[in-house]
Amino acid sequence: MERIGKTPHIDTFYYPNGIADYLTGVNASQTQRSDIFHIKTQRDRLQIEVALRWYAASEVKYRHILHSFPCTAIFGQAFGESFHPDRDLYDTLHITSFANQVRTIHGGTHVEGLKRGVIRAVEAFHPLSGSNLNKKWQQVRSGLMGIVAVMLPAPEYSGPVKYKLGNREVEDIVATSIETSLSNYLSDRPEVVENLFYFCL
């Protein structure tokens, strides 16, 4: 709410399709390589919602600011934390995560599950090089922006503040949910698979 003169000014934000609409809105100026991938599901007592879309922008433009002081100062203030230059700036800017409606700035097991699910789904169509998850993730994430939100009965966070989700069971459930749905999504959209291979792999 913003006060203009003596009259309060209130802006209302409404997204009827949840995080899928939010992702579309915040990236409206970007050139798209795919339509929105969106799932909303529940496994056991874990509620999961994920929205993903590949855009034409690549991670190249972020490399030159990764170790810069302005980057540390600006993004540290923006995210309410001390931004460390060794952290992965691309993931911080492109993957937004929530646990029980709390913004998990440092990610956590739900974000790791997202990465594993995306990698497995893409590998069903094209082999990825690299011996670990991080190297494979770097191949598929170029231009990818996403949101993952989970609701669970007893969230566990790392550290004194709720910046990182720590529930180990969440990773496997999120990964499996994304892998299954994203594989079906890609199999129905050969043009997305072709663009992904051309631009990313």
C-alpha positions, 0 to 999 in steps of 0.5 A: 500500500502506498500513501499518495497525499492523504489517500492510501493507494492500494494495488491488488495482484490477482493470478487466477492460475496461480504461479503459472500466471505469475511466471508469465507476468513477470517475464512478459517481455522475454522471448519464449521458447516454450509454453508454460509447464504447470503442475499442481498435485499432492503426494501423501501430505505434501502439496506441490505446485511447479511452473516452468518455461524456457526463454530465449535469454541465456546465462551468458549475460550474468557471468560477468557480474558474478564476482562483482561488488555491485552484484554482492551489494545489490542482490544482498539487499534485494533478497534480504541476505548477505549474497556470497559470490560463490553462490550460483547467481543464475539459479538465485535469479531464475528459480523462485521457491516457497515452502508453506508460503515462505520465500526460501531464498537459499532453496532447499530440498524442493529446489533440488527435487526440481533440478533432478526431475527436470534432468530426468525428464530431459534425459529421456529424450537426449543423453546429458554429459557430466558425472554429477547433477550440477553439471547436467543441470547447467546444460538444461537450465539456460533460459529456464525460469521456474517457481516451485512451491510446497506445502507440508505439515512440518517444514524443517529449515536450515539455519536460524531463519527460514531461508532453506528447506531441509525436509529430505523426503521432499526432494524425491517426491518433487523429483518424481512428480516433475519427471513424470509430468514433464516427460509427458509434456515434452513428448507432446511437444517435439518442437520444444524438445528440438529448441531445447536441444538446439539452444541448450545442449 
